[in-house]
Amino acid sequence: MTDQQDVGEFASDGLEILFAALASRDRLSLMSVLLREAKVDGLRGSSISMLASEAEISRFSASRHLSILRRAGLVEANYSGRRTLHHLNVARLEAMEDWLYPFVLEGAAGQDR
C-alpha cells in the first residue's frame, strides 16, 4: 500500500474530522464529562448547563463545542421539549479505536525488544 492510499483510506473514513474535533482541551473535557455521566446514567444524556458546569466552561462555549462534536458525529443530541440532552456516539469512537489499534500493537511489540 502506498502513502497516498493510506491518506485516502484515512480521509474516506472521516477520521480527520474526528481528530480535529478532539483537538481542543474544552472538547476533551466535555467528552470526559459525557463519559463519566454515561457510566452513571446510561444513555439518558446530559444538559448543556450540567456539561458546562462540570467542564468549568461557559454555557455559550459548551454549546459551541458540542456543536462541533455533533458535526463530527462524536456526540448525539436528544430533544425533549425545550431540553436538549447530549450523549456520546460510541460507534464513532469505535472507528477511531479501529484506526489506532495497529499503532498500539506496534508500540507494544516495540517495547518488548
Stockholm file with secondary structure:
# STOCKHOLM 1.0

chainA/1-113         MTDQQDVGEFASDGLEILFAALASRDRLSLMSVLLREAKVDGLRGSSISMLASEAEISRFSASRHLSILRRAGLVEANYSGRRTLHHLNVARLEAMEDWLYPFVLEGAAGQDR
#=GR chainA/1-113 SS CCHHHHHHHHHHTTHHHHHHHTCSHHHHHHHHHHHHHHHHHTTSCBCHHHHHHHHTSCHHHHHHHHHHHHHTTSEEEEEETTEEEEEECHHHHHHHHHHHHHHHHHHHHHHTC
#=GC SS_cons         CCHHHHHHHHHHTTHHHHHHHTCSHHHHHHHHHHHHHHHHHTTSCBCHHHHHHHHTSCHHHHHHHHHHHHHTTSEEEEEETTEEEEEECHHHHHHHHHHHHHHHHHHHHHHTC
//
